Each structure stands twice: as C-alpha cells, then as structure tokens.
Amino acid sequence: MPDPAAETIPADEAVLIARLVEQNLALLNERERPVRRGQHAKHHGCVLADFVVEPDLPAELRHGLFAEARTYKALIRFSNGEQRDDRKGDAHGMAIKLFDVAGDKLLEPSDTHDFILLDQPLFFIRDVADYVGLFDALLKAKASVVPKLMFFAPRFAIELGLVYFSFLRSRPTELEILKRTVSSKPQTPLATTFHSTTPYRLGPHAARWSAVPDLGKLPKFTAVNSPDKLRHALAMQLGGAEASFDFMAQLQTDPATMPIEDPTQPWDAAKSPPRKLATLRLPVQRPDTQELMAFCEHLSFNPWRCLAEHRPIGGINRARRQVYAAVSRRRHELNGVPQREPALAEFLALHA
C-alpha cells in the first residue's frame, strides 16, 4: 500500500533551503538588544497549561503522544507575527511546549515536544522555491531607498507594497491568504482558533493540527486600548478563571485534494472533520510577570522537536527545521544566552 503521507522532494530543495537560511539570518536585526526573533518576536504571556490526552481514543488516533490517556504539563507562548502594536492587523501564533515527553526527538535529545500554530488555516507560501522568492523580494524591499523617502508612511506597509509589486502580484492565491493573515485583529488570544497550516504525521496518517477555544468557558474581560492589549486581555482573563482549547487533528483522506506539498490548499472539513485528541487547560494564573516574560524571551520552538510519530512533512516543514535552528542559534549567540531546553521545575517555580 502506498504511504498516504509520502513526500515529493525537489532535486534542488537542499540548495534552496540553504539560501532560505541565509535570507532569514540576514533579516535579523543584530543591532537591537536583546536580538529578537526573526518572526513572532513579541509575546503576550508565558502560560502554564495541562495537555490532557483524551481517554478511549479510537485505535487509528492512538499514536505517539496520544497512545494512552495521560496529562502533560505545558507552556504556551502567544505572539504577534510582526507588529509591536497589538491593535494593528497581523498574524498571531500559539507555540506549545510539552514537558516530560519520553522518547527520542527528531531535532535533538530532550524531554520536550513542540507544536507551532498560527491563527490562519492556510500557509501563504506554496513551496520552498516560492519561499526563497518571497524573501528575496523582502530583502530587496528593506534595502530600497523608497521606505526611507516615504518617512510619513509606516515602513512595514511600504515594504509589503514593494513585495507585492515584485513577487505577490503574479500569485493571487498566496496574496489572498497573506492579506487575511496580516489583517487579523483578535481581542484576545483565548478566543482564537490556531492551526498548524502544514501537515504532520499521526502515526501512519498525515494530519493537520488545530487548537479550538472553548468559547462557552471563556472568561469575560474588558478590552484595553493599548499597544499591549493582548497581554492585558490574557492577564485579565486568566487572572479570574480558567480557559481551554480542544486540540484537534484533521486526517488526510484524499491525497489528491489534500496535498502534502502545498499548504496553500484547504483540506475539506466535510470529507474529513477535525477530531479531538486532547484538551489544553489553562488554569487561573498571572502569565505576564516580568520574570515569566523574560523566561519566554529566550525559549526556542521548532516543529521538529517532536516524536517520530508526529514528524513534520512537506517542503515548508523541511525548510523550517534548518531555518528555525539557525536563527535560534544565532540569536542566542548574539544575546549571550545559552541555547537549551527549559526544565519543567524552573518554569513551575516562576508560576509559584
């Protein structure tokens, strides 16, 4: 039987990924201290959670983390993609780090396991070749004299306009997804559905992850008109009540219409409804103390820090393995901070 999660790797992909690593390192602002992440630099809190695997899952879902009912302690980092002002449209991330996960990981030896999710169901780049093309356009836009001359307009908007004319204009599907991605304006991370956008293995299956908030249990709050409104929302809501997300998997059932190598294509939920694997429970807490925010600043997340049963698949994920590792390594070097996985005890001590 053919492997439903089989990948198709272009002959020149290794060269393209090496170029993508160079591009991402070039985009780091090495003059800033601390040097921030190349993407998703601003976070809103360092949240403690329980990742509770569902009991009595059907056999086809019981793989890796989900092989048996158990609870993992977890850390969640909610973030912006680019903006420092939460009131502006942007992509938003949910990075989950599970602790005390036994077994060999694909990235390096550790007892942690990462999931990286975005508040959009689709990724805005089709493959590694187009990813390189996008970053070439972005680097040229940042080097252009135009943003310097147009001092009266936001630099990010000007650079995005230059990228549109040089790259995105001929790619309407990617442009539409990108427009939706950078225009999201949530009032709170706790009411947002997050998606993996790219596929992963669930044992022998290919699947896309999602985290869906339980809106019925969502704590009420009063929005604050502030550049840090998402941090304030998170602190206000979790300061008074618990919140939760359902962690879901949508299995690939038709390789032709649910491709592995093109994350710009939606997977039809009518053909394969998402199925619940676990609950993320966020207890009452203060997630944005100075100590916790500093702790989250120096963490690294990589979708390849995972069990083999949940291996990332597809070209975008193959690129992420090297890009994320290289950028994290360089950022930690410049900041003079050792690159290491956190221990659960030190994270819990900060929440005590």
N, C-alpha and C positions, 0 to 999 in steps of 0.2 A: 504494500500500500504506500503511495507517495506521501511524503511528510507534508501535512497541511500548513506547517509553519516554515516551509523551505524558503530560503533567501536566494536572491539573484544578485551577485556581487559584480559590478562592472570591472573590467580589467584595469582601468586607470584609477580605481577608487582610492588606493593607498596613497597615490601621489596627490590626489585632491584633498584627502584628509590632512596630509602633512601641510598643504597650503592653507587649509582652514585653521589649523593650529597656529600658524604664523600670523594669520589675519587677526585672530582673537587676541593673541599676545600683543599685537600692535595697537589694538584698541584699548588696552588697559591704560588708565591714567596713572602713570608711575610717579607723577609729581605730588599727588594727593596722599595724605597720611591720616588714617590708615588707607592703604590702597584698597579700593572697593572692588567687589566682584564685577566682572565684565557685564554680567546680566543679573537682574534681580538683586541689586545691591542694597536696596532699602527694605528692612524687615519691620514688622509691626508688633512682634512679640515672639517669645520663646516658650511655646506652650507645652505643658505636660499633658499626656493623654494615655489612655489604655486602648490597645488594639485587641479587640475581643473577637476571636475566630468563632464563627457560627458552629453550634453543635449539629451533628447529624447532617452534614453536607452530603449531597449525592456523590457517589464514588468518582464520577468524572471530574469533580471540582476539588477532590481531596489530594492535592499535590503541594509539595514544598511547605510553605508557611501554613497552609490550610489542610494539612494531612490529618490533624487532630484538633479538637477543641481545646484552646488554651488562650491565655491573655499575655500579651507582650506590653511592657512599658514602652512609651513612645515619646518622641519630641517632634513638635510641628513648628516649622518656620513659615509664616505667611509673609508674602513680599510683593513689592511692585516690580514690574519688568524694567522700567527705565526712569519713571518720574520720581522726583523727590517730593512733589506736592500731590497728596492723595486725592485732591479734588479734580485733578486732570485725568483725562482718559488714558488708559494704559492696560497692559497685560498684568495679570496677578498670579502669583504662584503659591503652591502649597507643597512644601518639601517635608516628607515624613521620614523619620529615622527610628527604626525599631531597635530595641536593646535585647541582649541575651538571646540572640538567634544563633543556635548551634549549627555547625556545618561549614564547609568551605565556601567562600565567596569568590566570585569571578574576578573582582578587582584586586583585592589583597586580603591577607588573613585578618579577620575581625569578627566580633560578635554582634555587629550592627548590620542593618539591612535598610536600604533607602528606596523610597518611591518619590518621583518628581512629577507633579501635576500642574496643570495650567487651567485658567478659567475659560477656556475655549475647547470645544471638542475636536477641532482640526488644527493641524500644524500648517503654517503658511508657506512652507517650502517643500517642494516635491521630492528632491533628492540631493545628494552631496554636490553634484555639479552645479545645480542652481544655488545651493547654499554658498558655494565659493563665489558665484557670480554676484549674489546679493552683497556679500561682504566686500568684494572688490568695489562695487558701487558705493557702499557706505564709506569705505576708506577714502575714496576719491571725493565724496561729498564733504567729509570732515576736513580734507586738505584744501578744499576750494576756498577762494577768496570771497565768494558770494556771501556766506554767512557773516563774515567779518564786516562787509559793507552794509548789510541789512541789519544794523545793530538794533533797529526798532522792532524787530520780529523775533519770536523765540527761535533759538538756534536749532533745537530738535525738529521743529516744524519745517524749517528751511532745508535741513539735511534730508528729511523724509521726502520733501518735494524733489530734490535733486536725484534721490534714489528712484523715485517714481519715473522721472523722465529718462533715466539711463538704464533702468532694469525692469521695473514692475509694469510699465505701461503695456508691454507686449505679453504680459502674463495675467490675464483678467481674473482667473480663478484664485491665484495666490494673492493678488491685490485685494480682492474682496474679503478673503479670510484675514489678511493683515489689517484691513480697515476695521473689521469687527474686533480684532484682538486689541488694538491700541485705543479703542474708543470705550472700553468697559469702564464704568464708574460705579462700583459697588458701594453701598453704605456701610457694609460690614463684611469681613471675610467669612463670618459664621453663617451667612445666608447664601453663599456662593457654591455652585457645583463646580468641581475641579475634575480635569480629565488628563489621562496620560498622553493623549493625542497620537502617540505611536504605539505599536504593538509589542507585546511581551509574551513569553511562554507561560502557560499554566500547565505544567507537565507536558503532555503531548500536543496540547492545543495552542493556538495563537489567541491572544486576548488583549483588549484594551481596558485599562483600569478607569474607574471614576470614584469620586467621593461626593456623595449627595447629602446635603444638610437635612436634618430632621426639623423642618420649619415649625412643626407643632410644639416642639420643646424649646424653641429659640427664645432666650431671654430678651425682654424688651429693653430699649435704651433710647436716649435722646441724642440724635446726631449732633456733632460739634462741627462748626465751620472752621476748620483748621487744616493746614498742610499735613497734619498728622492725624486726620480724622479716623483712619482705620485702626491706628494704635489705640486711640481713645475708645472707639467702639468695642474693640476686643477686650480692653481692660474693664470697661463698664459692664459688659455683658457677662464675662466670666467672673467678675467680682461679686456677682449676686446669685448666679445659678449655673447649672451645668448646660453643656451643649453637646451635640453629637452629629456624626456623619455616618452614613452607610457606605462601606467600601464595597464596590461592585466590580464585576468582570463581565464584559461582553465578549462571548466567544465568536471566533470566525467560523462561519458555517458555509460560506461560499467564497473560495479563493478568487474567483473572477471579479466579483463585485465588492469584496472586502480585501483589497490588496495589502500585502506586507510592505512593499517597497514604495508606496505612495500615501503618506499621511494626510494629504490634502483631500482624499476621498472619504466621504462618510460611510460608516458601516450601518446598514439599515436595521434600526431597532425593532421593526416589525418582523424581520427574518430572525433576529437573534436578540431578544430582550436582555438587558443587563440583569445579572443575578447577584444577589448579596452573598459576600464571603465573610464579612466581619463588620463590627461596629467600632468606630472611633469615639470613645467617650472622653470628653474634656471636662474635668471636674472644676469646681469653684477654685479660683486661683488669681494671683496677680502676675500676669505673664510679661510685664514690661518694666520690671525693676532695672536699675542701671546695671546691676551685676548680670542679670539674665540677657539683657540686650548686648552686652559686651561678649558674653559667652557665645551667643548665636553668631556674632560678627566673624568669629574665627572658625566656625564649622565649615565643613565641605560636604557636598552631596553629589552623588554620582549614581545614575541608574544601574551601573554595572556593579555596584556594591550590593550584591544580591546572591541568592542561591541559584544554582544552575537551573533549577526547575522554573525560575522566573527570568530567564535570560532575555535581555532586550534584543529585539530583532528588527531588521530593516536598516537601510542605509543611514538615515538620520541618527538612529541609535548607535550604529557602528562608529559614526563620527564623534558622537558625544563622549564615548569612552576616552578618547585621546584628548579631545578639546578640553573637557572639564578637568581632567587630571593635570594637564599642562598649565592651565590658567590658575588652578588652585595652588599648584606647586610654586609658581612664580609669585603669586600674591602673598603667600605665606613667607617666602624668602624676603621679599621687599619689606614686609611688616615685621620681620624678625620674630616670627611666632612659629613654633614647631607645628608641623602638619601631622595631626594624629586624630584618631577617632576618640570621642569622649567616652568616659566611663559613666555608667548609669548612676553610681553613687555620687559623683560630683554634680551631676545635673539635679538629682533629687535634693542634694544639700542646698542648692540655690533656691529651691522651691519650699524649703522648710519654713 
